[in-house]
Amino acid sequence: MEVILKEDVPKLGHRGDVIKVAEGYGRNFLLPKKLAIEATPANKAVIDQMKASSVRRMAKEQSDAELLAKQFDGVSLTFARRSGENDTLFGSVTSADIVRELEGRGFNIDRRKIELELPLKSLGEFTVPIKLHRAVTTSIKVTVVKEAEEVTEA
């Protein structure tokens, strides 16, 4: 089945691409979720118009992402976590934690844009990439330090 993508679909294609997919995948997933439309001659004409507007929108989104990337220069986050022996954390620092900290500093970033393969489970300094746009990726420095332990007197 041939479909025209209305949105970017990871590992499949970008908005406006005409692609061949399995019949079931198209009918049961792409079409109901409005991620694609069937590739008919009339729809192809509509897509040509969508591509023209998409090019303009993509240029604006990319320039906005580049401006946002400049704001991330020099941003570093520090997390204090409890840790055991060998400097391993009892918990972890996840992309949700990073988003919460960034929101506290005035940045509004979607959690899925933070490309943290695995949660941070040890003390140290890490460079975490943030994909703001298809062509714009920036990174921030995340430091995980040992939480100060309370001293209890017996």
GROMACS elastic network, one bead per residue, 0.5 to 0.9 nm:
[ bonds ]
;  ai    aj funct       b0    kb
    1    19     6  0.83121   500
    1    20     6  0.54871   500
    1    21     6  0.55079   500
    1    22     6  0.60863   500
    1    23     6  0.53613   500
    1    24     6  0.89282   500
    1    26     6  0.71015   500
    1    27     6  0.89905   500
    1    38     6  0.80490   500
    1    39     6  0.84553   500
    2    18     6  0.67694   500
    2    19     6  0.56115   500
    2    21     6  0.63511   500
    2    22     6  0.86962   500
    2    23     6  0.87008   500
    2    26     6  0.83553   500
    2    37     6  0.88575   500
    2    38     6  0.63746   500
    2    39     6  0.55098   500
    2    40     6  0.86313   500
    3    17     6  0.82331   500
    3    18     6  0.57008   500
    3    19     6  0.56323   500
    3    20     6  0.63822   500
    3    21     6  0.73371   500
    3    26     6  0.73653   500
    3    30     6  0.86785   500
    3    31     6  0.87146   500
    3    36     6  0.60783   500
    3    37     6  0.55372   500
    3    40     6  0.84594   500
    4    15     6  0.78580   500
    4    16     6  0.58902   500
    4    17     6  0.56378   500
    4    19     6  0.64542   500
    4    20     6  0.89043   500
    4    35     6  0.86193   500
    4    36     6  0.53194   500
    4    37     6  0.53250   500
    4    38     6  0.61391   500
    4    39     6  0.55704   500
    4    43     6  0.81386   500
    4    44     6  0.77566   500
    4    47     6  0.77004   500
    5     8     6  0.70074   500
    5     9     6  0.77724   500
    5    13     6  0.73788   500
    5    14     6  0.67287   500
    5    15     6  0.50836   500
    5    16     6  0.51786   500
    5    17     6  0.55764   500
    5    18     6  0.66166   500
    5    19     6  0.77471   500
    5    30     6  0.83618   500
    5    34     6  0.88246   500
    5    35     6  0.59408   500
    5    37     6  0.65928   500
    5    38     6  0.88597   500
    6     9     6  0.89117   500
    6    14     6  0.81036   500
    6    15     6  0.50470   500
    6    16     6  0.59662   500
    6    17     6  0.82594   500
    6    34     6  0.72564   500
    6    35     6  0.51851   500
    6    37     6  0.70679   500
    6    47     6  0.83893   500
    6    50     6  0.88272   500
    7    13     6  0.85984   500
    7    14     6  0.64839   500
    7    16     6  0.75579   500
    7    34     6  0.83786   500
    7    35     6  0.54149   500
    7    36     6  0.71298   500
    8    12     6  0.79915   500
    8    13     6  0.60473   500
    8    16     6  0.84580   500
    8    17     6  0.89926   500
    8    35     6  0.79371   500
    9    12     6  0.54527   500
    9    13     6  0.55586   500
    9    14     6  0.62122   500
    9    15     6  0.78219   500
    9    35     6  0.76553   500
   10    13     6  0.65639   500
   10    14     6  0.80094   500
   12    19     6  0.82837   500
   13    16     6  0.85204   500
   13    17     6  0.63484   500
   13    18     6  0.85991   500
   13    19     6  0.77982   500
   14    17     6  0.57887   500
   15    18     6  0.89509   500
   15    35     6  0.88541   500
   15    36     6  0.87420   500
   15    51     6  0.79731   500
   15    54     6  0.82534   500
   16    36     6  0.88887   500
   16    47     6  0.62203   500
   16    48     6  0.79186   500
   16    50     6  0.74594   500
   16    51     6  0.61545   500
   16    54     6  0.86176   500
   17    47     6  0.89935   500
   18    39     6  0.71522   500
   18    44     6  0.87313   500
   19    39     6  0.87459   500
   20    23     6  0.89481   500
   20    26     6  0.89592   500
   21    24     6  0.83540   500
   21    25     6  0.66290   500
   21    26     6  0.62539   500
   22    25     6  0.53042   500
   22    26     6  0.62768   500
   22    27     6  0.86884   500
   23    26     6  0.53353   500
   23    27     6  0.61531   500
   23    28     6  0.83402   500
   24    27     6  0.51950   500
   24    28     6  0.55545   500
   24    29     6  0.76760   500
   25    28     6  0.54546   500
   25    29     6  0.53751   500
   25    30     6  0.65404   500
   25    31     6  0.86555   500
   26    29     6  0.57113   500
   26    31     6  0.58796   500
   26    32     6  0.85564   500
   26    36     6  0.79139   500
   26    37     6  0.87738   500
   26    38     6  0.85664   500
   27    30     6  0.64489   500
   27    31     6  0.55321   500
   27    32     6  0.70460   500
   28    31     6  0.67229   500
   28    32     6  0.63994   500
   28    33     6  0.85919   500
   29    32     6  0.57703   500
   29    33     6  0.61386   500
   29    34     6  0.85569   500
   29    35     6  0.82390   500
   30    33     6  0.54992   500
   30    34     6  0.61646   500
   30    35     6  0.50342   500
   30    36     6  0.54075   500
   30    37     6  0.78786   500
   31    34     6  0.50267   500
   31    35     6  0.61262   500
   31    36     6  0.53643   500
   31    37     6  0.60130   500
   31    38     6  0.78763   500
   32    35     6  0.77134   500
   32    36     6  0.85225   500
   33    36     6  0.78840   500
   34    37     6  0.71421   500
   36    39     6  0.89443   500
   37    40     6  0.86688   500
   37    43     6  0.75795   500
   38    43     6  0.72507   500
   38    44     6  0.89979   500
   39    42     6  0.82244   500
   39    43     6  0.60417   500
   39    44     6  0.62881   500
   40    43     6  0.51315   500
   40    44     6  0.61156   500
   40    45     6  0.88104   500
   41    44     6  0.50705   500
   41    45     6  0.65300   500
   41    46     6  0.89147   500
   42    45     6  0.53092   500
   42    46     6  0.65610   500
   42    47     6  0.87994   500
   43    46     6  0.50009   500
   43    47     6  0.61051   500
   43    48     6  0.86734   500
   44    48     6  0.62836   500
   44    49     6  0.88815   500
   45    48     6  0.51789   500
   45    49     6  0.67352   500
   45    50     6  0.88174   500
   46    49     6  0.52852   500
   46    50     6  0.62861   500
   46    51     6  0.87279   500
   47    51     6  0.59580   500
   47    52     6  0.85967   500
   48    51     6  0.51072   500
   48    52     6  0.64912   500
   48    53     6  0.89389   500
   49    52     6  0.52573   500
   49    53     6  0.65458   500
   49    54     6  0.85133   500
   50    53     6  0.52364   500
   50    54     6  0.58396   500
   50    55     6  0.85970   500
   51    55     6  0.60765   500
   51    56     6  0.87317   500
   52    55     6  0.53366   500
   52    56     6  0.67773   500
   52    57     6  0.88906   500
   53    56     6  0.52650   500
   53    57     6  0.62200   500
   53    58     6  0.85709   500
   54    58     6  0.58353   500
   54    59     6  0.84359   500
   55    58     6  0.51304   500
   55    59     6  0.62121   500
   55    60     6  0.87375   500
   56    59     6  0.52731   500
   56    60     6  0.64627   500
   56    61     6  0.87718   500
   57    60     6  0.51449   500
   57    61     6  0.61072   500
   57    62     6  0.85228   500
   58    62     6  0.59385   500
   58    63     6  0.85110   500
   59    62     6  0.51663   500
   59    63     6  0.62482   500
   59    64     6  0.86441   500
   60    63     6  0.51986   500
   60    64     6  0.61675   500
   60    65     6  0.85697   500
   61    64     6  0.50521   500
   61    65     6  0.60498   500
   61    66     6  0.85879   500
   61   133     6  0.74852   500
   62    66     6  0.61389   500
   62    67     6  0.86711   500
   62   132     6  0.85058   500
   62   133     6  0.63037   500
   62   134     6  0.80575   500
   62   135     6  0.72556   500
   62   136     6  0.70906   500
   63    66     6  0.50476   500
   63    67     6  0.63194   500
   63    68     6  0.86767   500
   64    67     6  0.51696   500
   64    68     6  0.62588   500
   64    69     6  0.86089   500
   65    69     6  0.60158   500
   65    70     6  0.86963   500
   65   132     6  0.57096   500
   65   133     6  0.61529   500
   65   135     6  0.89647   500
   65   136     6  0.65239   500
   65   137     6  0.86547   500
   66    70     6  0.64054   500
   66    71     6  0.88882   500
   66   132     6  0.81948   500
   66   133     6  0.85068   500
   66   136     6  0.64574   500
   66   137     6  0.86549   500
   66   138     6  0.89772   500
   67    70     6  0.52578   500
   67    71     6  0.67072   500
   68    71     6  0.51129   500
   68    72     6  0.67079   500
   68   107     6  0.89375   500
   68   132     6  0.80723   500
   69    72     6  0.51998   500
   69    73     6  0.70001   500
   69   130     6  0.89410   500
   69   132     6  0.75162   500
   69   136     6  0.76188   500
   69   137     6  0.74380   500
   69   138     6  0.57734   500
   69   139     6  0.83767   500
   70    73     6  0.54515   500
   70   138     6  0.84485   500
   71    74     6  0.81416   500
   71    75     6  0.80191   500
   72    75     6  0.53085   500
   72    76     6  0.86503   500
   72   138     6  0.73387   500
   72   139     6  0.74373   500
   72   140     6  0.68345   500
   73    76     6  0.88328   500
   73   138     6  0.83066   500
   73   139     6  0.81233   500
   73   140     6  0.75844   500
   74   140     6  0.74554   500
   74   141     6  0.80887   500
   75   139     6  0.87492   500
   75   140     6  0.58399   500
   75   141     6  0.67436   500
   75   142     6  0.88804   500
   76   140     6  0.57909   500
   76   142     6  0.57136   500
   76   143     6  0.74886   500
   77    98     6  0.78290   500
   77   101     6  0.74212   500
   77   102     6  0.81678   500
   77   140     6  0.77072   500
   77   141     6  0.63037   500
   77   143     6  0.61087   500
   77   144     6  0.84715   500
   78   141     6  0.85139   500
   78   142     6  0.58865   500
   78   144     6  0.58144   500
   78   145     6  0.71585   500
   79    93     6  0.77764   500
   79    97     6  0.89399   500
   79   142     6  0.76715   500
   79   143     6  0.62488   500
   79   145     6  0.61473   500
   79   146     6  0.84615   500
   79   147     6  0.85076   500
   80   143     6  0.85749   500
   80   144     6  0.59771   500
   80   146     6  0.55634   500
   80   148     6  0.79912   500
   81    89     6  0.67135   500
   81    90     6  0.77779   500
   81    91     6  0.75541   500
   81    92     6  0.79428   500
   81    93     6  0.84485   500
   81   123     6  0.84913   500
   81   144     6  0.70042   500
   81   145     6  0.64069   500
   81   146     6  0.55186   500
   81   148     6  0.86195   500
   82    88     6  0.87055   500
   82    89     6  0.60101   500
   82    90     6  0.60519   500
   82    91     6  0.75909   500
   82   145     6  0.85240   500
   82   146     6  0.59272   500
   82   147     6  0.51094   500
   82   148     6  0.80192   500
   82   149     6  0.80984   500
   83    86     6  0.83763   500
   83    87     6  0.57942   500
   83    88     6  0.54457   500
   83    90     6  0.54204   500
   83    91     6  0.80774   500
   83   122     6  0.79951   500
   83   123     6  0.79794   500
   83   145     6  0.87877   500
   83   146     6  0.61960   500
   83   147     6  0.74009   500
   84    87     6  0.58248   500
   84    88     6  0.56481   500
   84    89     6  0.62217   500
   84    90     6  0.66722   500
   85    88     6  0.64393   500
   85    89     6  0.87450   500
   86   122     6  0.86159   500
   87   121     6  0.88829   500
   87   122     6  0.58751   500
   87   123     6  0.56838   500
   87   124     6  0.87831   500
   87   146     6  0.79572   500
   88    91     6  0.86914   500
   88   121     6  0.60030   500
   88   123     6  0.65387   500
   89    92     6  0.61130   500
   89    93     6  0.88838   500
   89   120     6  0.84603   500
   89   121     6  0.52458   500
   89   122     6  0.53743   500
   89   123     6  0.70966   500
   89   146     6  0.85279   500
   90   121     6  0.78246   500
   91   120     6  0.89102   500
   91   121     6  0.68796   500
   92   119     6  0.59177   500
   92   120     6  0.54384   500
   92   122     6  0.77133   500
   93    96     6  0.81094   500
   93    97     6  0.60803   500
   93    98     6  0.74582   500
   93   119     6  0.55767   500
   93   121     6  0.67045   500
   93   122     6  0.89249   500
   93   144     6  0.80525   500
   94    97     6  0.52345   500
   94    98     6  0.65371   500
   94    99     6  0.88054   500
   94   116     6  0.76775   500
   94   118     6  0.78599   500
   94   120     6  0.65606   500
   95    99     6  0.61645   500
   95   100     6  0.86363   500
   95   111     6  0.60102   500
   95   112     6  0.79194   500
   95   113     6  0.89579   500
   95   114     6  0.61893   500
   95   115     6  0.79754   500
   95   116     6  0.64489   500
   95   119     6  0.72678   500
   96    99     6  0.50497   500
   96   100     6  0.61946   500
   96   101     6  0.86821   500
   96   111     6  0.59687   500
   96   114     6  0.89158   500
   97   100     6  0.51469   500
   97   101     6  0.63109   500
   97   102     6  0.86638   500
   98   101     6  0.51778   500
   98   102     6  0.61511   500
   98   103     6  0.86142   500
   98   111     6  0.82448   500
   98   114     6  0.83325   500
   98   142     6  0.84045   500
   99   102     6  0.50163   500
   99   103     6  0.60578   500
   99   104     6  0.85994   500
   99   107     6  0.83060   500
   99   108     6  0.78213   500
   99   109     6  0.64690   500
   99   110     6  0.73101   500
   99   111     6  0.60608   500
   99   114     6  0.81867   500
  100   103     6  0.51491   500
  100   104     6  0.63927   500
  100   105     6  0.89371   500
  101   104     6  0.51246   500
  101   105     6  0.66963   500
  101   107     6  0.88505   500
  102   105     6  0.50569   500
  102   106     6  0.64582   500
  102   107     6  0.52716   500
  102   108     6  0.71592   500
  102   109     6  0.76285   500
  103   108     6  0.56099   500
  103   109     6  0.75655   500
  104   107     6  0.74168   500
  105   108     6  0.89766   500
  109   112     6  0.85092   500
  109   113     6  0.70931   500
  109   114     6  0.82020   500
  109   130     6  0.89986   500
  109   132     6  0.83346   500
  110   113     6  0.55800   500
  110   114     6  0.75097   500
  111   114     6  0.57023   500
  111   115     6  0.87472   500
  112   115     6  0.71442   500
  112   130     6  0.89776   500
  112   131     6  0.87854   500
  113   116     6  0.89529   500
  113   129     6  0.86198   500
  113   130     6  0.56218   500
  113   131     6  0.51766   500
  113   132     6  0.63979   500
  113   133     6  0.86568   500
  114   128     6  0.73455   500
  114   129     6  0.62810   500
  114   131     6  0.64232   500
  114   132     6  0.85679   500
  115   118     6  0.89951   500
  115   128     6  0.68643   500
  115   129     6  0.55168   500
  115   130     6  0.57268   500
  115   131     6  0.69107   500
  116   119     6  0.66601   500
  116   120     6  0.83557   500
  116   128     6  0.63840   500
  116   129     6  0.71860   500
  116   130     6  0.84409   500
  118   121     6  0.85254   500
  120   123     6  0.81568   500
  120   126     6  0.84134   500
  120   144     6  0.82750   500
  121   144     6  0.89112   500
  122   144     6  0.73114   500
  122   145     6  0.88340   500
  123   143     6  0.75196   500
  123   145     6  0.55959   500
  123   146     6  0.69391   500
  124   142     6  0.83266   500
  124   143     6  0.57026   500
  124   144     6  0.52984   500
  124   145     6  0.66347   500
  125   141     6  0.69166   500
  125   142     6  0.57949   500
  125   144     6  0.64490   500
  125   145     6  0.87091   500
  126   140     6  0.83584   500
  126   141     6  0.58087   500
  126   142     6  0.51285   500
  126   143     6  0.62107   500
  126   144     6  0.81958   500
  127   139     6  0.63505   500
  127   140     6  0.57610   500
  127   142     6  0.61507   500
  127   143     6  0.87200   500
  128   138     6  0.85265   500
  128   139     6  0.53408   500
  128   140     6  0.54340   500
  128   141     6  0.63157   500
  128   142     6  0.68412   500
  129   137     6  0.67181   500
  129   138     6  0.57237   500
  129   140     6  0.65561   500
  129   141     6  0.89453   500
  130   136     6  0.86994   500
  130   137     6  0.56256   500
  130   138     6  0.52929   500
  130   139     6  0.54657   500
  130   140     6  0.76249   500
  131   134     6  0.71114   500
  131   135     6  0.81869   500
  131   136     6  0.62253   500
  131   138     6  0.64722   500
  131   139     6  0.83400   500
  132   135     6  0.80523   500
  132   136     6  0.56405   500
  132   137     6  0.56957   500
  132   138     6  0.73632   500
  133   137     6  0.67622   500
  134   137     6  0.78138   500
  146   149     6  0.85454   500
